[in-house]
Amino acid sequence: MASQRPSHEYVLGTHGAERDRLALVGPAGFVRSYSRRLLELGRVDEPWVRAVNDEIARAAARPDSMLVAPTLLEVVAVRR
């Protein structure tokens, strides 16, 4: 039996071209992208973003590191 591709693909936390890029880079890419988004929203400052990105880069460079995170769900509603 051939597997069927779902009609919609979802990557949490982003949209469009960024969604497609994050699908390839995994959790570390999500952290890097979303930390910048938090900065844009004024929720965090630049030193925090640098610290988070530095830490995720150090963790990603270690072959024995593992990311444990809760499942995330983003719901986007469009009024018609």
Secondary structure, 3 states (H helix, E strand, C coil): CCCCCCCCCCCCCCCHHHHHHHHHHHHHHHHHHHHHHHHHCCCCCHHHHHHHHHHHHHHHHCCCCCCCCCCCCCCCCCCC
